[in-house]
Every structure is written in structure tokens, then in C-alpha cells.
Amino acid sequence: MAEFEGKTVLITGGGSGMGLATAQRLVAEGANVVLAGRSPERLATAAKTLDADDRVLTVPADVSRVADLDRLHDETRRRFGRLHGVFANAGIAQFARGAEVSEADFDHVVGVNFKGVYFTVQKSLPLLEDGSSIVVNGSWLAHRGMAFTSVYAAAKAAVINLTRTLAADLGPRGIRVNAISPGYIVTEMFEGIATTEEAREACRGNVALGRLGAAEDVADAALFLLSSRASYVTGQEIAVDGGLTTSIPL
Ligand SMILES: NC(=O)c1ccc[n+]([C@@H]2O[C@H](COP(=O)([O-])OP(=O)(O)OC[C@H]3O[C@@H](n4cnc5c(N)ncnc54)[C@H](OP(=O)(O)O)[C@@H]3O)[C@@H](O)[C@H]2O)c1
């Protein structure tokens, strides 16, 4: 029997990029998936790509709104009953120098990237089977200071830190909580930031492996952490960054 046969995994930001790539892997391994994101059109296209009929539930929801998360979890319970995994992956990148960050910018980035992850996890707890796995999506930027990214990077550091306390909190139920910290991964988000070939080449030049990452590189790590092969791994962070944060290519 395939690892994920009959299991249900919730993926926020599941309509594109790393979330969708993870959903594709999970569906191929027999899982049901619940995809959440703001845009119904994006979710509909993702469901079409997955082509797995009633094994896919899409729920338009903004993770920064707790009322949306309540509705997301209600719809998940009605369709699938229980959850066996959560990939709290939805995130936004909004960059500005510290002096230029407004209160609204701050609330928006923290609202999606930290509050959104926090309450995605909290609201999933009544649905999660004991022994399930939670994975949150962090960032290499939690480990290296880069101008323009103060709020984003601090919010990502917060969710990585959260995995350690939640691992302790949820350990008695056998629920594992881990983080992935992607490096430069070619998705809509990355292409919106590194808009020129020059910019992408500059990014590539910082990566020990000499290439930009793909969403599937992150999906592979997410599947490992969601699976029983990681059954003794909790409170950890896996960098999927080609060596960006640890090694200097010369
Ligand atoms: N790409 C990189 O190089 C990189 C590096 C480090 C970390 N990350 C992190 O990786 C995660 C996935 O990003 P990605 O690169 O795969 O980019 P992406 O394709 O832009 O995916 C982000 C997803 O999040 C959803 N989303 C955004 N705001 C949301 C909200 N308020 N509520 C619900 N869903 C929301 C988006 O859908 P809607 O717009 O329809 O809501 C989208 O599907 C993010 O947390 C990002 O911060 C990315």
C-alpha cells in the first residue's frame, strides 16, 4: 500500500509553486489533498492539473483571517473527516527598506506569514490524527540579513521557532512539527522578485550547487517530513537551498 493511501493533507498556498508541487507528489502517492488559497481561479486550475477528482478539495481562504480558517477546517471535516498532515506553506513576499515599512505593510506580511501559519496549525489540531505531521514553510532569509526583508525575514524566523515549541507542545500526541527553509526556488514568487536574467544569475552565483531550486526540490523534502520515514524527526528545520546559507561558492 502506498505511504499516503487514504491519508488527507491540508496545503495552504496549494494553488501554485511549492504547495502545488507537494500536492502533485501526494496525490501520486494516493493522498487526498485540501488546497487553500485566496484565488478561486488559481485553485480551480490547480485542481485541474492534479486531475484526481474527489481526492482534491479546494477552499478559497485567506490564512490571515481566522474566520476563513474556521470555514476551511469545517469544509475539510465535512469532506474527509480527519487530517493526517498539514503543510502551512502560504506566504507573501513584500519587501521595503525598514524606514519605508508602514503599519499596514507590517500587519499584512506578519498576518499571512506568521499569524496565518500559527492559526492554520491551531485550527487543524482537532482534525489531526495522533501521530500526524505538520510542516511549515520558512525561508533561508531567517538566517541571513538582507536589506529590504526585515519584516518578511523576522516572520519566517518566527515560524521556524514555532516548530520547536509546537514539537514540545504536540509531542504527547505523537504529532511531529518541522520546518523547511527554501533557498532560491523558481516559482511565481521568485520570478516576481528576480525579474531579470541578470538578477537570477546573481542569485545562482551564491548557490553552492550552482543552480536555482525547483518547487519539486521542496516537495521532496515536504513528502519526507510528512511521511513515516521521518517518524523520529520533530522540532527540526531542513534547508532546501543548494548550500546557499552554509557554503560560499568561489
Ligand atoms: N520562491 C522562493 O524562492 C522562496 C524562498 C523561501 C521561502 N519561500 C516561501 O515558500 C512558500 C511558497 O511560496 P512559492 O515560492 O511557492 O510562491 P507562490 O507560487 O507565490 O505561492 C504562494 C501561495 O500562497 C498563496 N497565498 C498568498 N497569500 C495567501 C493568503 N493570505 N491566504 C492563503 N493563501 C495565500 C498564493 O495563492 P493566492 O495568491 O491565490 O492566495 C500562492 O498559491 C511561501 O511561504 C514563501 O514565503 C519561497
The ligand as a Gaussian input file, in Angstrom:
#p B3LYP/6-31G(d) Opt

LIG

0 1
 N       10.294000      31.016000      -4.022000
 C       11.286000      31.223000      -3.191000
 O       12.408000      31.469000      -3.612000
 C       11.034000      31.119000      -1.693000
 C       12.168000      31.134000      -0.856000
 C       11.979000      30.979000       0.504000
 C       10.717000      30.791000       1.029000
 N        9.620000      30.803000       0.194000
 C        8.309000      30.532000       0.807000
 O        7.722000      29.413000       0.189000
 C        6.293000      29.476000       0.311000
 C        5.653000      29.133000      -1.029000
 O        5.946000      30.154000      -1.969000
 P        6.191000      29.874000      -3.522000
 O        7.576000      30.266000      -3.808000
 O        5.714000      28.518000      -3.877000
 O        5.333000      31.039000      -4.183000
 P        3.895000      31.139000      -4.832000
 O        3.774000      30.285000      -6.024000
 O        3.643000      32.597000      -4.941000
 O        2.954000      30.501000      -3.715000
 C        2.416000      31.193000      -2.643000
 C        0.992000      30.708000      -2.464000
 O        0.448000      31.277000      -1.272000
 C       -0.875000      31.689000      -1.538000
 N       -1.203000      32.791000      -0.633000
 C       -0.627000      34.020000      -0.569000
 N       -1.216000      34.751000       0.374000
 C       -2.195000      33.983000       0.909000
 C       -3.168000      34.191000       1.919000
 N       -3.268000      35.355000       2.574000
 N       -4.014000      33.171000       2.220000
 C       -3.946000      31.991000       1.555000
 N       -3.050000      31.737000       0.593000
 C       -2.189000      32.729000       0.273000
 C       -0.882000      32.114000      -3.011000
 O       -2.175000      31.972000      -3.590000
 P       -3.213000      33.213000      -3.670000
 O       -2.438000      34.389000      -4.175000
 O       -4.285000      32.730000      -4.592000
 O       -3.722000      33.411000      -2.275000
 C        0.087000      31.113000      -3.620000
 O       -0.594000      29.967000      -4.105000
 C        5.991000      30.868000       0.837000
 O        5.696000      30.792000       2.222000
 C        7.292000      31.629000       0.617000
 O        7.435000      32.676000       1.531000
 C        9.763000      30.982000      -1.152000

